[in-house]
C-alpha cells in the first residue's frame, strides 16, 4: 500500500472513532441537558402572543414580529426548564439573654 492509501485509511478510522465517541456521549447526555421540557411551551420556546387577544382580531406587534408567537416567559425561549437565580439566607433567631 502506498502512503496516500495509508493516510486515507487512517483518516477514515479517526472519523469513525470520533463519530463513535460523539454517539456515546449523546447517549449518556442528551442535548437538552439536565433540564426537562418547559411545561408552558411544551419545549418549543414560543407561546401565543398577547396581541392575539386584542378585540379587533388583528395579529402582530413588535414582540412577535407579526407571527402571533412570542418567546416563552417561563423558559426564556430555550424550551427547557432553567434554574432560578435565587439565594436563600438563613439567620439565626435572636435569643434574649
C-alpha positions in Angstrom: 0.0 0.0 0.0 1.2 3.4 -0.8 1.4 6.4 1.6 -1.7 8.0 0.2 -3.8 4.9 0.8 -2.5 4.6 4.4 -3.3 8.3 5.0 -6.8 7.9 3.7 -7.3 4.7 5.9 -6.0 6.5 8.9 -8.3 9.5 8.3 -11.3 7.2 7.8 -10.6 5.4 11.1 -10.2 8.6 13.0 -13.5 9.9 11.7 -15.2 6.6 12.7 -13.6 6.8 16.2 -14.8 10.4 16.6 -18.3 9.5 15.5 -18.4 6.6 18.0 -17.2 8.9 20.7 -19.8 11.6 20.0 -22.6 8.9 19.8 -21.6 7.5 23.2 -21.6 11.0 24.8 -25.0 11.8 23.2 -26.4 8.5 24.6 -25.4 9.5 28.1 -26.3 13.2 27.9 -29.0 14.3 25.5 -28.6 17.8 24.1 -31.5 19.1 26.1 -29.1 19.0 29.1 -30.2 18.3 32.6 -33.4 20.2 32.3 -36.8 18.9 31.2 -39.1 20.5 28.6 -40.8 23.7 29.7 -44.4 22.9 30.7 -45.6 26.3 29.5 -44.5 26.0 25.8 -44.0 22.2 25.7 -40.4 22.6 24.6 -41.0 24.9 21.6 -39.8 28.1 23.3 -42.7 30.0 21.8 -46.2 30.8 23.2 -49.2 32.6 21.9 -48.5 36.4 21.9 -50.6 38.8 23.9 -51.5 40.7 20.7 -53.8 37.8 19.6 -56.1 38.6 22.5 -56.9 42.1 21.3 -60.6 42.5 20.4 -60.1 43.8 16.9 -58.8 40.4 15.7 -55.6 41.8 14.3 -52.4 39.8 15.0 -49.0 41.3 15.1 -46.9 43.5 17.3 -43.2 44.3 17.9 -42.9 41.4 20.4 -43.9 38.7 18.0 -42.9 40.5 14.8 -46.3 39.7 13.3 -46.1 35.9 13.8 -48.5 35.8 16.7 -46.0 33.8 18.8 -43.6 35.3 21.3 -40.8 33.9 23.4 -41.9 31.9 26.4 -41.6 33.7 29.7 -41.1 30.6 31.7 -38.0 29.3 29.9 -36.9 32.5 28.1 -37.4 30.9 24.7 -35.0 28.0 25.3 -37.7 25.3 25.5 -36.1 23.7 28.6 -36.5 24.4 32.2 -34.0 26.7 33.8 -32.8 27.2 37.3 -34.0 30.2 39.1 -31.2 32.5 40.3 -32.3 32.6 43.9 -30.2 32.9 47.0 -31.5 31.9 50.4 -30.1 33.5 53.5 -30.6 31.8 56.8 -30.5 33.9 60.0 -30.3 32.6 63.5 -33.1 33.8 65.6 -32.3 36.5 68.2 -32.4 34.9 71.6 -32.9 37.1 74.6 -30.0 36.9 77.1 
